[in-house]
Amino acid sequence: MGCYRLIIAVCLILLAIWSGNVLAGEKPQEPITEVRMGSTYADKANSSWEVFRRVFQPLGIQFRIEQMPYTRSYADMLSGKLDAQTGYFVQWNNTLHPRWHYLVAQVHAYYLPGSVKAWQGYRSLAGKRLGWETGNYFNLFFKEKIPFDLMEVKNLGQCLSLLQIRRVDFCLEENVALELGSGKEDWHLENYDKGLVFQEPAFLRLLDTPRSRQIVEIFDRRMDELYRTGELQQLFQRLGLQPSLAPEQRALANDPSFDEEARNGNKEWDLLIRSMQPVSF
């Protein structure tokens, strides 16, 4: 008799748990079969494309990257049209990102040979005339605020033309944009000196939802596996990318290039992100 009472009690407990979940509106999460991403650079030649392929396809998960302006990909991510936005992001309010970055973006300054005696990173840009592509906010990643004059341009090629006639002192561009830039063969970058301004880890950025948390868990688990087997390091080396450190190793190395705390405290960057409200297209 006692055994029957125990069984009935267990059944009642399970029924209560199930009923509570139903009343709370919780539904079992469907398996992830596709991940939709928005990116300024969606060409398959993009190095990140290969990283995403190694992460998702072995699990039978298809990924789709749509090319679109930054503001639209942000709005589509917030509205749920996209699962994720690619870019250089850290944690903000209602969004999240994996522990793992998918590449390290580098921003270089190109300048006329002999015009800089000793390169000192972004500090060499202080008081100078800078040129970069419209829509970039490279100055928000400088460790300190410096004075400069900015001329926004269509692409690096146009900026280099201005550099030749001394209309600007430096042209800034990041490696992914340079990798995919049309007409780059005519820019003859070998004729210029360049210096590294900064490097930043590029993350996927997602709206904080149960589905997004599933994607983040899958992404981090697969990147952990690729790192442990050495496949990730080999891939980055073959693609000519910066070596990829595991998140915990970045922290141990105390790499100043990955200063998330400093970036979180950047009020200008925070205001920029907050100003990007969802819009209709």
C-alpha positions as CSV (number, residue, x, y, z in Angstrom):
1,M,0.0,0.0,0.0
2,G,2.8,2.4,0.9
3,C,4.5,1.6,-2.5
4,Y,1.3,2.7,-4.3
5,R,1.1,5.9,-2.3
6,L,4.8,6.7,-3.2
7,I,4.1,6.1,-6.9
8,I,1.0,8.4,-6.8
9,A,3.0,11.1,-5.0
10,V,5.8,11.0,-7.6
11,C,3.2,11.2,-10.4
12,L,1.5,14.2,-8.8
13,I,4.9,15.9,-8.4
14,L,5.8,15.4,-12.1
15,L,2.3,16.5,-13.1
16,A,2.7,19.7,-11.0
17,I,6.1,20.4,-12.7
18,W,4.7,19.8,-16.1
19,S,1.6,22.0,-15.4
20,G,3.8,24.8,-14.1
21,N,5.9,24.8,-17.2
22,V,2.8,24.9,-19.4
23,L,1.3,27.7,-17.3
24,A,4.5,29.6,-17.5
25,G,4.4,29.4,-21.3
26,E,7.7,27.4,-21.4
27,K,8.0,25.2,-24.5
28,P,10.6,22.6,-25.3
29,Q,13.3,24.1,-27.5
30,E,13.4,22.8,-31.0
31,P,16.8,21.6,-32.2
32,I,18.9,24.2,-34.0
33,T,19.0,23.3,-37.7
34,E,19.9,26.7,-39.2
35,V,21.7,29.8,-38.0
36,R,21.0,33.1,-39.8
37,M,23.6,35.9,-39.6
38,G,24.0,39.4,-40.9
39,S,27.4,40.8,-41.9
40,T,28.9,43.7,-43.7
41,Y,31.1,41.2,-45.4
42,A,29.3,38.0,-46.6
43,D,31.6,36.9,-49.4
44,K,32.6,33.2,-49.1
45,A,36.2,34.3,-49.4
46,N,35.8,35.9,-46.0
47,S,38.0,34.0,-43.5
48,S,35.1,33.9,-41.0
49,W,33.0,31.8,-43.4
50,E,35.4,28.9,-43.0
51,V,35.4,29.2,-39.2
52,F,31.6,29.1,-39.2
53,R,31.6,26.1,-41.6
54,R,33.9,24.1,-39.3
55,V,31.7,24.9,-36.3
56,F,28.2,24.3,-37.6
57,Q,28.2,21.9,-40.6
58,P,29.6,18.8,-38.8
59,L,26.5,19.0,-36.6
60,G,24.2,19.2,-39.6
61,I,23.5,22.8,-38.9
62,Q,23.3,25.1,-41.9
63,F,24.3,28.7,-41.7
64,R,23.3,31.6,-43.8
65,I,25.2,34.9,-43.9
66,E,23.4,37.9,-45.5
67,Q,25.3,40.9,-46.5
68,M,23.8,44.2,-45.3
69,P,24.7,47.5,-43.6
70,Y,25.7,47.4,-40.0
71,T,22.6,49.2,-38.7
72,R,20.2,46.9,-40.6
73,S,21.9,43.7,-39.3
74,Y,21.6,45.2,-35.8
75,A,17.9,46.0,-36.3
76,D,17.2,42.6,-37.9
77,M,18.9,40.8,-35.0
78,L,16.8,42.7,-32.5
79,S,13.6,41.9,-34.4
80,G,14.3,38.2,-34.7
81,K,14.8,38.2,-38.4
82,L,18.4,37.2,-37.8
83,D,19.9,34.9,-35.2
84,A,23.1,36.8,-34.9
85,Q,25.1,39.8,-36.1
86,T,28.8,39.5,-36.8
87,G,31.1,42.2,-35.6
88,Y,33.3,43.4,-32.7
89,F,31.0,43.4,-29.7
90,V,30.9,42.8,-26.0
91,Q,28.0,42.3,-23.7
92,W,25.3,45.0,-23.9
93,N,22.0,45.0,-22.0
94,N,19.7,42.6,-23.9
95,T,22.3,40.9,-26.1
96,L,24.9,38.2,-25.5
97,H,27.9,36.7,-27.3
98,P,29.8,33.4,-27.0
99,R,33.0,33.1,-24.9
100,W,34.8,32.4,-28.2
101,H,35.6,35.0,-30.8
102,Y,35.6,33.8,-34.4
103,L,38.6,35.9,-35.6
104,V,40.8,38.7,-34.5
105,A,40.4,41.8,-36.6
106,Q,43.4,44.1,-37.0
107,V,43.2,47.8,-38.0
108,H,46.3,49.2,-39.7
109,A,47.3,52.7,-40.6
110,Y,48.9,53.2,-44.0
111,Y,51.2,56.2,-44.5
112,L,53.8,57.5,-46.8
113,P,57.3,56.0,-46.4
114,G,59.5,58.0,-44.1
115,S,56.7,60.2,-42.7
116,V,56.8,58.5,-39.3
117,K,60.1,58.2,-37.4
118,A,58.9,55.7,-34.8
119,W,55.5,54.0,-34.9
120,Q,53.7,54.3,-31.5
121,G,50.4,52.7,-32.3
122,Y,47.3,55.0,-32.1
123,R,49.3,57.6,-30.4
124,S,51.1,58.3,-33.7
125,L,47.7,59.5,-35.0
126,A,47.3,62.3,-32.5
127,G,46.8,65.7,-34.1
128,K,46.9,64.2,-37.6
129,R,44.4,64.0,-40.5
130,L,42.9,60.6,-40.7
131,G,40.9,58.9,-43.4
132,W,38.7,55.8,-43.2
133,E,35.6,54.3,-44.8
134,T,32.3,55.9,-43.9
135,G,30.5,53.9,-41.1
136,N,33.6,52.9,-39.2
137,Y,34.2,54.1,-35.7
138,F,37.8,53.1,-35.2
139,N,38.5,55.9,-32.7
140,L,36.1,54.3,-30.2
141,F,38.6,51.5,-29.8
142,F,41.6,53.8,-29.0
143,K,42.7,53.2,-25.4
144,E,42.7,57.0,-24.9
145,K,40.9,59.9,-26.5
146,I,43.2,61.7,-28.9
147,P,42.6,64.8,-31.1
148,F,42.5,64.2,-34.9
149,D,40.7,65.5,-38.1
150,L,38.7,62.9,-39.9
151,M,37.8,62.6,-43.6
152,E,35.4,59.8,-44.4
153,V,36.0,58.0,-47.7
154,K,34.3,55.4,-49.9
155,N,37.2,52.9,-49.6
156,L,40.9,52.6,-48.9
157,G,41.7,53.2,-52.5
158,Q,40.1,56.6,-52.4
159,C,41.9,57.4,-49.1
160,L,45.3,56.4,-50.6
161,S,44.7,58.8,-53.5
162,L,44.2,61.6,-50.9
163,L,47.3,60.4,-49.1
164,Q,49.3,60.8,-52.2
165,I,48.4,64.5,-52.6
166,R,48.8,65.1,-48.8
167,R,45.1,65.7,-48.1
168,V,45.4,63.1,-45.3
169,D,48.3,61.8,-43.2
170,F,47.0,58.3,-42.5
171,C,44.5,55.8,-44.0
172,L,43.0,53.3,-41.6
173,E,41.5,50.0,-42.7
174,E,40.8,46.6,-41.1
175,N,42.0,43.3,-42.4
176,V,38.7,41.7,-43.3
177,A,37.6,44.7,-45.3
178,L,41.0,44.7,-47.0
179,E,40.8,41.0,-47.7
180,L,37.6,41.5,-49.7
181,G,38.1,45.0,-51.1
182,S,37.4,45.2,-54.8
183,G,40.2,46.8,-56.8
184,K,42.8,46.2,-54.1
185,E,45.3,45.0,-56.7
186,D,45.5,48.6,-58.0
187,W,46.2,50.1,-54.6
188,H,49.8,48.9,-54.5
189,L,49.9,48.7,-50.8
190,E,53.6,47.6,-51.0
191,N,54.4,51.3,-51.7
192,Y,53.3,52.4,-48.2
193,D,54.4,51.8,-44.7
194,K,51.9,50.6,-42.2
195,G,51.5,50.3,-38.4
196,L,49.1,48.3,-36.3
197,V,46.7,50.6,-34.6
198,F,44.7,48.0,-32.6
199,Q,43.3,44.5,-32.8
200,E,40.0,43.3,-31.5
201,P,38.3,39.9,-31.1
202,A,35.3,39.6,-33.3
203,F,32.2,38.0,-31.7
204,L,28.8,36.9,-32.8
205,R,26.2,39.1,-31.2
206,L,22.7,37.7,-30.4
207,L,19.5,38.8,-28.7
208,D,19.2,37.1,-25.3
209,T,16.6,34.4,-26.0
210,P,16.4,30.6,-25.3
211,R,17.2,29.9,-28.9
212,S,20.2,32.2,-28.8
213,R,21.5,30.6,-25.7
214,Q,21.3,27.2,-27.5
215,I,23.4,28.7,-30.4
216,V,25.9,30.1,-28.0
217,E,26.3,26.8,-26.2
218,I,26.8,25.0,-29.5
219,F,29.3,27.6,-30.8
220,D,31.4,27.5,-27.6
221,R,31.3,23.7,-27.4
222,R,32.5,23.3,-31.0
223,M,35.2,26.0,-30.7
224,D,36.5,24.3,-27.5
225,E,36.7,21.0,-29.5
226,L,38.4,22.6,-32.5
227,Y,40.9,24.2,-30.1
228,R,41.7,21.1,-28.2
229,T,42.3,19.1,-31.4
230,G,44.6,21.8,-32.8
231,E,42.3,22.2,-35.8
232,L,41.4,25.8,-35.0
233,Q,45.0,26.9,-34.7
234,Q,45.9,25.2,-38.0
235,L,42.9,26.9,-39.7
236,F,43.9,30.3,-38.4
237,Q,47.5,29.8,-39.5
238,R,46.4,28.7,-43.0
239,L,44.1,31.6,-43.4
240,G,46.8,34.0,-42.3
241,L,44.9,35.2,-39.2
242,Q,46.1,36.1,-35.8
243,P,46.6,33.0,-33.5
244,S,43.5,32.2,-31.6
245,L,43.8,32.0,-27.9
246,A,41.2,30.2,-25.8
247,P,39.1,32.7,-23.7
248,E,40.7,31.7,-20.4
249,Q,44.2,31.9,-22.0
250,R,43.5,35.5,-23.1
251,A,42.6,36.4,-19.6
252,L,45.7,34.7,-18.2
253,A,47.9,36.4,-20.8
254,N,46.4,39.8,-19.8
255,D,46.6,40.8,-23.4
256,P,45.9,44.6,-23.6
257,S,44.4,44.2,-27.1
258,F,41.4,42.4,-25.5
259,D,40.5,45.0,-22.9
260,E,36.8,44.4,-22.6
261,E,36.6,46.3,-19.2
262,A,38.0,49.4,-20.8
263,R,35.7,49.1,-23.8
264,N,32.7,48.6,-21.5
265,G,33.6,51.9,-19.8
266,N,33.7,53.8,-23.1
267,K,30.8,56.2,-22.9
268,E,31.0,57.3,-26.5
269,W,30.7,53.6,-27.7
270,D,27.9,53.0,-25.3
271,L,25.9,56.0,-26.6
272,L,26.5,54.9,-30.2
273,I,25.2,51.4,-29.5
274,R,22.2,52.7,-27.6
275,S,21.3,55.1,-30.4
276,M,20.9,52.3,-32.9
277,Q,17.2,51.6,-32.5
278,P,15.3,49.1,-34.7
279,V,14.2,50.7,-38.0
280,S,12.0,49.6,-40.9
281,F,13.4,48.7,-44.3
